[in-house]
Amino acid sequence: MKKVLLSIFAVVAFAMAANAQSVIDADDGRNPNDFYQQGIVVGKKAMPYPFLRESDVVWRTTIWRKIDFNESFNQFFYFPYEAEKNTQGRINLVNLILQAVNNGAFEIYEDDDMKIPQDVETALRQTMSVSTKENEVGEDEWGEPIIQIDTIRDPLDAASVKMAQLKEFWYIDKQDTRQKVRIVGLSFQYTKDVIKAGNADTQTDWTFWVPMDFMTVRQVLVNANAYDETNDVAERSYDDIFVQRYFDSYVTRESNTHNRSITDYLTGVDAIYESQMIEEKIFDIESDMWEY
């Protein structure tokens, strides 16, 4: 009995000593931005989509939609737009994609069909802002200043990106008779400075397309946190955001006979009503399946 008690005492004493040592060592290598080591997202793997047979898809439509980063619900996509302010492991969506593209993490494409790969240097050059700056480089023989005009090219600024566009497939799976969605493409709308007829101007355009259903892309998204304003611990990865559809958006186009967007045939309030009608029609299809 004495041996058992001595063994228990030894175990308790060892545990207390180890705990005391951990308290003593707590200040060593302390992270000034947090009070404990975070590693839930680091090393996380994206969950592959389930295999889908052609015969299992009984209905399908293609939808294009836009996400406005100005809306308060979507602002976690936009902030922090300064790359140097990547505190608490946070990075905004545009900087995350640009960083991955520069590192060659995945291919990018010219259009939403994503059949023609685009060269990274060419794609990034197209997004650059072009401006001019006058510099005095000396004087001529009459004492007049000699002005040299330099062309300045600045890379895409994440602060200028306030809109994203998604291409997605909505379909009904015959195996479980459920309506599902796959996001297959992502593009950003940005504003840049341009020179037209010798005058400075601004231009709004769309970037390259990112293949969102590629595992290489999803792996980049799953290893980056998206901010949750209600709970810092409940941060979700950008892959979670898109899979769980935790964003606010509106439909701009549905696959149709004329292959056109809503704004090609409607404007103003009528375009808004058309967008809402397409959204409602998609969700009504699944519920209508169970009516008999």
C-alpha positions as CSV (number, residue, x, y, z in Angstrom):
1,M,0.0,0.0,0.0
2,K,2.9,2.3,0.9
3,K,4.4,1.6,-2.5
4,V,1.2,2.5,-4.3
5,L,0.9,5.8,-2.3
6,L,4.5,6.6,-3.0
7,S,4.0,6.0,-6.8
8,I,0.9,8.2,-6.9
9,F,2.8,10.9,-5.0
10,A,5.7,10.7,-7.4
11,V,3.4,11.1,-10.4
12,V,1.6,14.1,-8.9
13,A,4.9,15.7,-8.0
14,F,6.2,15.2,-11.5
15,A,3.1,16.7,-13.0
16,M,3.2,19.7,-10.7
17,A,6.9,20.2,-11.6
18,A,6.2,20.0,-15.3
19,N,3.3,22.5,-15.0
20,A,5.5,24.8,-13.0
21,Q,8.2,24.5,-15.6
22,S,5.7,25.4,-18.4
23,V,4.6,28.4,-16.4
24,I,8.2,29.5,-16.0
25,D,8.9,29.0,-19.7
26,A,5.7,30.7,-20.9
27,D,7.5,34.0,-21.5
28,D,10.2,32.5,-23.6
29,G,9.6,33.2,-27.3
30,R,6.3,34.9,-26.5
31,N,4.3,36.2,-29.5
32,P,3.5,39.9,-28.9
33,N,0.5,39.7,-31.2
34,D,-1.2,36.8,-29.3
35,F,-1.0,34.9,-26.0
36,Y,-1.0,31.3,-27.4
37,Q,0.2,29.4,-30.4
38,Q,-2.3,29.2,-33.2
39,G,-2.0,26.5,-35.8
40,I,-5.6,25.3,-36.6
41,V,-5.5,26.6,-40.2
42,V,-1.8,26.0,-40.9
43,G,-1.4,22.6,-42.4
44,K,-5.1,22.2,-43.0
45,K,-6.0,20.3,-46.2
46,A,-8.9,21.2,-48.5
47,M,-11.7,18.6,-48.6
48,P,-12.0,17.3,-52.2
49,Y,-15.4,17.5,-53.8
50,P,-17.2,14.2,-54.1
51,F,-17.0,12.4,-57.4
52,L,-19.9,13.2,-59.7
53,R,-21.1,11.1,-62.7
54,E,-22.6,12.7,-65.7
55,S,-25.7,10.5,-65.4
56,D,-26.3,11.8,-61.9
57,V,-26.8,15.4,-63.0
58,V,-30.5,15.7,-63.9
59,W,-30.6,19.5,-64.1
60,R,-28.0,22.2,-64.4
61,T,-27.6,25.9,-65.0
62,T,-24.7,28.3,-65.1
63,I,-24.8,31.5,-62.9
64,W,-22.6,34.5,-62.8
65,R,-22.8,36.7,-59.7
66,K,-21.0,39.7,-58.2
67,I,-19.7,40.2,-54.6
68,D,-19.5,43.9,-53.6
69,F,-16.8,44.4,-51.1
70,N,-18.3,47.8,-50.0
71,E,-21.2,45.9,-48.4
72,S,-20.6,45.6,-44.7
73,F,-21.2,41.8,-44.7
74,N,-18.5,41.3,-47.3
75,Q,-15.8,43.6,-45.9
76,F,-13.7,40.7,-44.5
77,F,-12.8,40.1,-48.2
78,Y,-11.4,43.7,-48.4
79,F,-9.6,44.3,-45.2
80,P,-6.7,44.5,-44.5
81,Y,-5.9,45.7,-48.0
82,E,-2.4,46.8,-47.0
83,A,-0.1,43.8,-47.5
84,E,2.2,45.0,-44.7
85,K,-0.7,45.0,-42.2
86,N,-1.1,41.2,-42.3
87,T,-1.5,41.0,-38.5
88,Q,-3.0,38.1,-36.6
89,G,-2.4,35.9,-39.7
90,R,-4.9,37.9,-41.7
91,I,-4.7,38.8,-45.4
92,N,-7.3,40.1,-47.7
93,L,-8.5,37.9,-50.6
94,V,-6.9,39.9,-53.4
95,N,-3.4,40.0,-51.8
96,L,-3.8,36.3,-51.1
97,I,-4.5,35.5,-54.8
98,L,-1.8,37.8,-56.1
99,Q,0.7,36.3,-53.7
100,A,-0.1,32.8,-54.8
101,V,-0.1,33.8,-58.5
102,N,3.3,35.4,-58.2
103,N,4.6,32.2,-56.5
104,G,3.2,30.0,-59.3
105,A,0.9,28.1,-57.0
106,F,-1.7,27.6,-59.8
107,E,-2.6,28.5,-63.3
108,I,-4.7,31.5,-64.3
109,Y,-6.9,31.9,-67.4
110,E,-7.9,34.6,-69.8
111,D,-11.7,34.2,-69.6
112,D,-14.4,32.4,-67.7
113,D,-14.3,29.4,-69.9
114,M,-10.8,28.8,-68.4
115,K,-9.6,27.0,-71.5
116,I,-6.7,29.3,-72.4
117,P,-4.0,29.6,-69.7
118,Q,-2.6,33.1,-69.3
119,D,1.0,34.0,-68.7
120,V,1.5,35.5,-65.2
121,E,3.8,38.3,-66.3
122,T,1.4,39.4,-69.0
123,A,-1.6,39.2,-66.8
124,L,0.0,41.3,-64.0
125,R,1.3,43.8,-66.5
126,Q,-2.2,44.4,-67.8
127,T,-3.4,45.3,-64.3
128,M,-0.6,47.9,-63.7
129,S,-1.4,51.6,-63.4
130,V,0.5,53.9,-65.7
131,S,1.2,57.5,-64.8
132,T,3.8,60.1,-65.7
133,K,6.1,62.3,-63.6
134,E,7.9,65.4,-64.7
135,N,11.5,65.7,-63.6
136,E,13.9,68.7,-64.1
137,V,17.1,67.2,-65.4
138,G,19.1,70.4,-66.1
139,E,19.0,73.6,-68.2
140,D,19.3,74.3,-71.8
141,E,21.7,76.9,-73.4
142,W,19.2,79.7,-72.7
143,G,18.9,78.8,-69.0
144,E,15.5,77.2,-69.4
145,P,14.8,74.0,-67.4
146,I,14.9,70.7,-69.3
147,I,11.9,68.6,-68.3
148,Q,12.0,64.9,-68.6
149,I,8.8,62.9,-68.5
150,D,9.1,59.5,-66.9
151,T,6.5,56.8,-67.2
152,I,5.7,55.1,-63.9
153,R,4.1,51.6,-63.7
154,D,2.6,50.5,-60.4
155,P,1.4,47.0,-59.7
156,L,-2.2,46.2,-58.9
157,D,-3.3,47.9,-55.7
158,A,-5.6,45.7,-53.6
159,A,-7.3,48.8,-52.3
160,S,-8.6,49.5,-55.8
161,V,-10.4,46.1,-55.9
162,K,-13.9,46.4,-54.5
163,M,-15.8,43.9,-56.6
164,A,-15.4,40.2,-57.3
165,Q,-17.2,38.0,-59.9
166,L,-18.0,34.3,-59.6
167,K,-19.0,31.7,-62.1
168,E,-20.8,28.8,-60.7
169,F,-22.7,25.7,-61.7
170,W,-26.0,24.9,-59.9
171,Y,-27.2,21.3,-60.4
172,I,-29.4,18.6,-59.0
173,D,-27.7,15.3,-58.0
174,K,-29.9,12.3,-58.7
175,Q,-28.2,10.3,-56.0
176,D,-29.7,12.3,-53.1
177,T,-32.1,14.5,-55.1
178,R,-30.5,17.6,-53.7
179,Q,-29.7,20.9,-55.3
180,K,-25.9,21.7,-55.1
181,V,-23.5,24.3,-56.4
182,R,-19.9,24.4,-57.5
183,I,-18.0,27.7,-57.8
184,V,-15.7,27.2,-60.8
185,G,-14.3,30.7,-61.4
186,L,-13.3,34.0,-59.7
187,S,-12.3,37.3,-61.2
188,F,-11.7,40.8,-59.6
189,Q,-12.8,44.2,-60.8
190,Y,-10.1,46.8,-60.3
191,T,-9.4,50.5,-61.1
192,K,-6.1,51.7,-62.6
193,D,-4.5,54.9,-63.9
194,V,-4.0,55.1,-67.7
195,I,-2.7,57.6,-70.2
196,K,-5.1,58.4,-73.0
197,A,-4.2,60.8,-75.8
198,G,-1.5,62.2,-73.5
199,N,-3.9,62.8,-70.6
200,A,-4.3,61.0,-67.3
201,D,-7.4,59.0,-66.9
202,T,-8.8,56.0,-64.9
203,Q,-10.1,52.7,-66.2
204,T,-12.1,49.9,-64.6
205,D,-11.4,46.4,-65.8
206,W,-11.5,42.7,-64.8
207,T,-8.5,40.6,-63.9
208,F,-7.6,37.1,-65.0
209,W,-9.8,34.2,-64.0
210,V,-8.9,31.9,-61.1
211,P,-10.1,28.2,-61.4
212,M,-11.9,27.9,-58.0
213,D,-12.5,24.1,-58.3
214,F,-8.8,23.3,-58.7
215,M,-7.4,21.7,-55.5
216,T,-4.3,23.9,-55.9
217,V,-6.4,27.0,-55.6
218,R,-8.5,25.6,-52.8
219,Q,-5.4,24.7,-50.9
220,V,-4.3,28.3,-51.0
221,L,-7.7,29.4,-49.8
222,V,-8.0,26.9,-47.0
223,N,-4.7,28.0,-45.4
224,A,-5.8,31.7,-45.0
225,N,-8.1,33.1,-42.4
226,A,-11.1,35.2,-43.1
227,Y,-12.0,37.6,-40.3
228,D,-15.2,36.9,-38.2
229,E,-16.2,40.1,-36.5
230,T,-18.3,38.2,-33.8
231,N,-15.5,36.0,-32.6
232,D,-11.8,36.1,-33.3
233,V,-11.5,32.4,-32.5
234,A,-14.2,31.4,-35.0
235,E,-12.2,32.5,-38.0
236,R,-12.9,30.5,-41.1
237,S,-10.7,30.0,-44.1
238,Y,-11.6,31.5,-47.4
239,D,-12.3,28.0,-48.7
240,D,-14.9,27.6,-45.9
241,I,-16.4,31.0,-46.9
242,F,-17.0,30.0,-50.5
243,V,-18.0,26.4,-49.8
244,Q,-20.5,27.5,-47.1
245,R,-21.5,30.5,-49.2
246,Y,-20.9,33.0,-46.3
247,F,-21.1,36.1,-48.5
248,D,-23.7,38.4,-49.9
249,S,-24.0,38.7,-53.7
250,Y,-26.4,39.3,-56.6
251,V,-26.9,37.5,-59.9
252,T,-25.7,39.3,-63.1
253,R,-26.3,36.5,-65.6
254,E,-27.8,33.1,-66.2
255,S,-27.1,30.8,-69.1
256,N,-29.5,31.7,-71.8
257,T,-30.3,31.5,-75.5
258,H,-28.7,34.8,-76.4
259,N,-25.7,34.4,-74.0
260,R,-26.1,37.8,-72.6
261,S,-26.0,39.5,-69.1
262,I,-29.0,41.0,-67.4
263,T,-27.7,44.6,-68.1
264,D,-27.7,43.8,-71.8
265,Y,-31.5,43.9,-71.9
266,L,-32.6,45.6,-68.7
267,T,-31.5,48.5,-66.6
268,G,-32.2,50.1,-63.2
269,V,-34.9,48.6,-61.0
270,D,-35.9,46.1,-63.7
271,A,-32.4,44.6,-63.7
272,I,-32.6,44.2,-59.9
273,Y,-36.0,42.5,-60.2
274,E,-34.6,40.2,-62.9
275,S,-31.7,39.3,-60.7
276,Q,-33.9,38.5,-57.7
277,M,-36.3,36.5,-60.0
278,I,-33.4,34.3,-61.2
279,E,-32.3,33.7,-57.6
280,E,-35.8,32.7,-56.6
281,K,-36.3,30.4,-59.6
282,I,-33.1,28.5,-58.7
283,F,-34.2,27.8,-55.2
284,D,-37.8,27.0,-56.3
285,I,-36.6,24.2,-58.5
286,E,-35.4,22.1,-55.6
287,S,-38.6,22.6,-53.6
288,D,-40.8,22.0,-56.6
289,M,-39.2,18.5,-57.0
290,W,-41.1,17.4,-53.8
291,E,-44.5,18.5,-54.9
292,Y,-46.9,15.9,-56.2
